[in-house]
Amino acid sequence: MSKKTGIVKDKRYLQHSAGFAHPESPERLAAIYEMLENPAMAWKFTEIEPREATHEEIATIHSPAYIDFIAATAGKDCVFLDPDTATSPETYAIAKLAVGGLCNAVDSVVAGKVDNAFAFVRPPGHHAERDSAAGFCIFNNVAIAAMHAILRHGIKRVLIVDWDLHHGNGTQHIFYDDPRVLYFSTHQYPYYPGTGDMEESGRGQGEGYTINVPIRSGAGNSEYVKIFRNVLQPAALAYKPEIILLSAGFDIYYQDPLGGMRVTPDGFAALTRILLNIADSCCAGKMAAVLEGGYHISGLTKSVKCVLEEMLNETHCPEEILAAFTQSANDETNRLISHVTNKVNQFWKLG
């Protein structure tokens, strides 16, 4: 049965510039939008209008001083926030629009207006800390949206899954002692930003609510699918999220210039199916994704298309394919899964 998938897209997102020849370029979204606006695709989606998030919404995650600092960049040609992250005159407004776009996607999913949603926004967010920008990110879109789900909709359990090449240090730190959010990340390690060791598992009331799977360069579809099936799926089914949020970075694509992973568009479809299966089991299919990284533009576009076709249920990666991927994972991945499982089993019984 087909699903109703919402998308957030707005040409204003193209206005943010991180600088000449920067990998996080407007061309990334322009290519995705061109694919979405193709007559063969355009009719399939429910468009969700974005809005600028309020200062109060952003302040549920970021410090008022940091928000004021970013606000002060408005209208200025270029302000460097860290060696990789800069603003343009429009960045403050567009960063608020990115947050608000994802929050509106969450609203639509929670209200049942759509089954699931994907917010195609920029700048990305998962590296942004409470009081600092990092790694191309200004405001932490997924963290603010998770808090929006908790405060606006009374949701008690949010699962954030982050399959970006780079560890979402900001998201992890923001919720490190908060059991209302289970944060699960696969990421190339060691690599930027240097966080995400499997021993990082939360603190205080949040102990056990951070699950890191640090992966060496070279992993592909089989390795990722086995990790999602053997670690994420049982932990998520034990946690029983009321909504799933996905930090969807496509820099694990096999030709990405910033990464060393080997995931193909079919692999992204398989990972998406695992998440949709968890959502169907736990929260009536409620899932919202937001774009993070991904810098091979044609690969990004092909992979996004495969993810969306899975979300629409146009394609449905079958159990036999998922099982075949799982069976062909390499020995190094099996050892990694064993180590992570031993760690996670202190908090969640993965079986």
Buried (B, 14 or more C-beta within 10 A) or exposed (E): EEBBBBBBBBEBBBBBBBBEEBBBBBEBBBBBBEBBEEEEBEEBBEEBEBBBBEEEBBBBBBBEEBBEBBBEBBEEEBBEBEEBBBBBBBBBBBBBBBBBBBBBBBBBBBEEEBBBBBBBBBBBBBBBBEEBBBBBBBBBBBBBBBBBBBEBBEBEBBBBBBBBBBBBBBBBBBBBBBBBBBBBBBBBBEBBBEBBEBEBBBEEEBBBBBBBBBBBEEBBBBBBBBBBBBBBBBBBBBBBBBBBBBBBBBBBBBEBEBBBBBBBBBBBBBBBBBBBBBBBBBBEBBBBBBBBBBBBBEBBBBBBBBBBBBBBBEBBBEEEBBEBBBEBBBEEBEEBBEEBBEBBBEBBEBE
